[in-house]
Amino acid sequence: MKKIKRNEYVTGGNVPVRYRIEDIPLMRRQYHPGQKLILKFPRFIGYGKRYINEYKEYTVVATYPAYVSVLDSYSHRTSFQYVDLEHRVVKR
């Protein structure tokens, strides 16, 4: 895995929006333990580009330098990188 250097752009998965590595500490300040998040996930229907958004509620458990750890309604722990999380968040 390639190490990210300063002033390099980071992309979140398939998302074309780019962030610099210096933006990640600013993103980290937006999340704190106990905070409720609503995230959207596209769910594709059949073939083609048709999809509907599926919304899920999560609770922030811990924040780390590179990612945030969250719990869903079934108490399954998951983690998201900050760049990916910025694209999925609907409500903080």
N, C-alpha and C positions, 0 to 999 in steps of 0.2 A: 504494500500500500504506500502510495506516494505521500510524503509529508507536506503539509500546506505551509507555504511561506507567507511573509507579510506582503500586503498589497496584491495577493493573488485572489482571484474570484472563486467562490465556492457555489456550486449549484445544488439545489435540493432535488435529488432523484431525477424525474423527467420534467421538472419545472424549469422554464427558461429564465426566470428571474434570478439575478445573481447578487450575492452578498460578498463583502470583503471579510477577511478573517478578523479584522478589527471590529466588525459589527456584532460578533458573537457575544462579547461581554455585555453589550447593551441589551441584547435579547435575553441574556441570562437574568438580568435585573427585573424583568417583567414577570417572572414566575417565582412563587414561594410555596413552601409546604402547606397543605390544607386548602389550596386554591382549587376551585372547580373550573373545568374547561369543557367546552363542547367542541368536538372535532368532527370534520366531515371527511368521508371516504367515498370516492366514486365507485359505484357498483355497475358494471357493464351488463347490458341486457342483450342477449343474443349476439349476433354478429354486427359489425359496423361500429360506428362511434356513438351509438346511443347509450346513455347511462343516466342513472339517477343518483343523487347524493344520499348517502346513509349517514345519519348523525349519531354520535355516541358521546356519553358523558364520562369524563375522567376526573380523578382527584390527584393533584400533584403530591408525591410522597417525598421526593428529594431532588435537589438540583446538583449537578456535577459540572465540571469545566466544559465537557463536550456534549452532554446530553441531559435530559430531564427524565426522571422515573415517575410513572403514573400508575394508578390503580383504576380498573374499570368497575362496573357495578357488580361483577362476579368475583371481585377481589383478585383478579389476575393482574400481575405486575408486568408492565411493558415499559419500554423506554423509546424516546424519540430524540433525534438530534435537533438542535435548535432551529436549523435552517428548514428542515422538513416540517417542524411544528409550526413555524410561521405561516406556511402555506395551508395548513389544515385547520388552524384555530378559527372558530366562528365567533365564540364569545368567551371572554375571560372572566 
